[in-house]
Amino acid sequence: MTTDTKNTLLPQAVERRNPGMALDLDWVRRVQANTSAIERRARTLPGRRTVKKDVQAAWLCKAVSCIDLTTLAGDDTAGRVHRLCAKARQPVRADLLDALGLDGLTVGAVCVYHDMIAPAVAALAGSGIPVAAVSTGFPAGLSPFHLRVQEIEESVKAGAREIDIVISRRHVLTGNWEALYDEMRTFRAACGEAHVKAILATGELGTLRNVARAALVCMMAGADFVKTSTGKESVNATLPVSLVMIRAVRDYFSQTGVRIGYKPAGGISKAKDALTYLMLIKEELGNTWLSPHLFRFGASSLLGDIERQLEHHVTGRYSAAYRHAMG
Ligand SMILES: O=C[C@H](O)COP(=O)(O)O
C-alpha cells in the first residue's frame, strides 16, 4: 500500500449510500459459518504478515484516518470532548507529520453519546470531520422502541452525520429476521441523510452463524456499515467475528454491487492490532475498502499507541505513553 498521491489523509466527500433491498429469507437461511475453519484462518493472521519501516508508517497513518475517535463514558464532559476533537483534528504531532511527508491527517470521525454531539460539532466546525453518535438506547438497546427512533431523530437534528445504532439481540437469538429487518429499516429511515452503522454486539449473539445472518439482514435493511460491538460487551471485536462479518460484506457486494463498510470496535488499542485488521481487509475485500468511507476502527485508546509507534519510526525513540494521552 502506498500513501495517497497528494500526501494527505483528510476527510473526503461522501459516496453512495446503501439503498437496501427486500428481505430475502432464503438467502439468510442459506448462510452458514464454519467455525473451525474461521478460527484456523484467524490464527494465521497476527504477526505473520509484517510490513516494515516506511510502509508500516504509511499503514499506520492510514489506520489513523480510519479511526472513529471515541469517548463513551458516563462522566464525559464538554471539556473532555473538546480535547478529543482537538486530537481528532491533529491526531499526530506536526513535526512527526512533517517527517512522514504528510500535509494533512485527521481521524475518520469523533464518536460520542447524544448529549455530547453539540460540543463535538462546535469543536469540529470547518474540519470536515463528522460527528458520529451512538443512539437507540446504547449499549443495550432495550429502551422503548419509539424512544430509540426519536433518539436517532434528535441526534441527527443536533448535527450528527453518522449514527451508530444497536440492534435488538433477541431478534437474532430467536431467529426473528423479519423483526430485525423491520427494526433496522425503521432506524435507517430515521437517520435521513446521516450514515447508519449497525452495531451487532457480536459477543452477545451466541454463534458465528448468527453473526453472519444478522450482518446480512442489517445490510439488506440498508445499513451503511456493520459494526462488531459497543465496547461494553464482555467480548468485543475479535478476528474470527471480523472474518465472518467481512465475508458477509463481500457476499453482499458480489450479489448486489453495493459496498458496505466494516467497523470493528472495542478493545483495539495497539498499533500492531490495527495493522492486522488492515491486512485482513486488504486480503479479504481489497484496497478499495482501505478508506474511511468503508472501514473504521471504533477505538478510544488506539491513537495513542499509533502515535508512539510513529514517533519511534521518525526519531528512533519511544516517549512515555502519557505524552500522547487524550482527555
Ligand atoms: O465504539 C467504540 C468503542 O466503544 C471503543 O472501545 P474501546 O474503549 O475499547 O476502544
The ligand as a MOL file (V3000), in Angstrom:
LIG
                    3D

  0  0  0     0  0            999 V3000
M  V30 BEGIN CTAB
M  V30 COUNTS 10 9 0 0 0
M  V30 BEGIN ATOM
M  V30 1 O -17.1190 2.0090 19.5220 0
M  V30 2 C -16.1360 2.1720 20.1960 0
M  V30 3 C -15.8460 1.5290 21.4780 0
M  V30 4 O -16.7710 1.8660 22.4510 0
M  V30 5 C -14.4630 1.8750 21.9320 0
M  V30 6 O -13.9950 0.8260 22.7120 0
M  V30 7 P -12.5470 0.9140 23.4320 0
M  V30 8 O -12.7000 1.9360 24.5310 0
M  V30 9 O -12.3260 -0.4780 23.9480 0
M  V30 10 O -11.5250 1.3320 22.4320 0
M  V30 END ATOM
M  V30 BEGIN BOND
M  V30 1 2 1 2
M  V30 2 1 2 3
M  V30 3 1 3 4
M  V30 4 1 3 5
M  V30 5 1 5 6
M  V30 6 1 6 7
M  V30 7 2 7 8
M  V30 8 1 7 9
M  V30 9 1 7 10
M  V30 END BOND
M  V30 END CTAB
M  END
